[in-house]
């Protein structure tokens, strides 16, 4: 329902799921800093201090500068999906305080487990919701009219935060996780293509996909559930797992099923 409200208000902060989402690069330094941010969020929920909050924003300001494309995607998801989850949390608190407390506790555990940094889309829902909840609890204004601004919640909150040079070591566990992730999806794609029984060849435009269950690796997209594409003016659907070979403009040239 809240997404419907966002659309009716002409929300301007929808992410580009192909250019920003599927092309999101998992970089050790970026996720190492993000993991520190997440642990700060966990502390801020129950023990808010202005210093900790500014530390959180300063870390993000650095990532905004150094990893701009990835950061832009995260913060747009925090707006679109995080704001919706925040509204859900506020409603749950009105309906059942005990379930609200349990939900917050589970969400805190989720964001403090570095294994949940991949995929980045899902954890960004939770981070966006918790950030807004912290602001709400501590009377930090994030008020704006949806449709009237293209600024993300982070941009609204960080206008007085300067970018500083930071020296933060890579988290070796996160580095190993990223390497294993890319190796695993490479093997999955190669295995699927080798065992595929049919293919569709041509030049097609991507019409629809599930961003939570689609992975891009080099010039392939692995769709776990479905893929919609345009063949000239006709929209066609593949309602099963498939892999599409794409060019740099995200035009499909082959689909393996």
PEJOSUL-V686676 format. One record per backbone hydrogen bond with DSSP energy under -0.5 kcal/mol. CO is the residue of the C=O (numbers start at 1). NH is the residue of the N-H. If there is no record, write none. Layout:
CO:NH, CO:NH
This chain:
1:5, 2:6, 3:7, 4:8, 5:9, 6:11, 7:10, 15:17, 16:20, 16:21, 17:22, 18:23, 21:24, 24:26, 25:27, 27:31, 28:32, 29:33, 30:34, 31:35, 32:36, 33:37, 34:38, 35:39, 36:40, 37:41, 38:42, 39:43, 40:44, 41:45, 42:46, 43:47, 49:53, 50:54, 51:55, 52:56, 53:57, 54:58, 55:59, 56:60, 57:61, 58:62, 59:63, 60:64, 61:65, 62:66, 63:67, 67:71, 68:72, 69:73, 70:74, 71:75, 72:76, 73:77, 74:78, 75:79, 76:80, 77:81, 77:82, 78:83, 79:83, 80:84, 81:85, 82:86, 83:87, 84:88, 85:89, 86:90, 87:91, 88:92, 89:93, 90:94, 91:95, 92:96, 96:100, 97:101, 98:102, 99:103, 100:104, 101:105, 102:106, 103:107, 104:108, 105:109, 106:110, 107:111, 108:112, 110:113, 112:114, 113:116, 114:117, 115:118, 119:123, 120:124, 121:125, 122:125, 122:126, 123:127, 124:128, 125:129, 126:130, 127:131, 128:132, 129:133, 130:134, 131:135, 132:136, 133:137, 134:138, 135:140, 136:139, 139:141, 144:146, 145:148, 149:12, 152:156, 153:157, 154:158, 158:161, 160:162, 166:168, 170:172, 171:175, 172:176, 173:177, 174:178, 175:179, 176:180, 177:181, 178:182, 179:183, 180:184, 181:185, 182:186, 183:187, 184:188, 185:189, 186:190, 187:191, 188:192, 189:193, 190:194, 191:195, 192:196, 193:196, 198:257, 200:255, 202:204, 204:252, 205:230, 208:228, 209:211, 210:213, 211:214, 213:224, 215:222, 217:220, 219:246, 220:217, 221:223, 221:244, 222:215, 222:224, 223:242, 226:210, 227:238, 228:207, 228:208, 229:231, 229:236, 230:205, 230:232, 231:233, 231:234, 234:231, 234:236, 236:229, 237:239, 238:227, 238:240, 242:223, 243:256, 244:221, 244:246, 245:253, 245:254, 247:250, 250:206, 251:247, 252:204, 253:202, 254:245, 255:200, 256:243
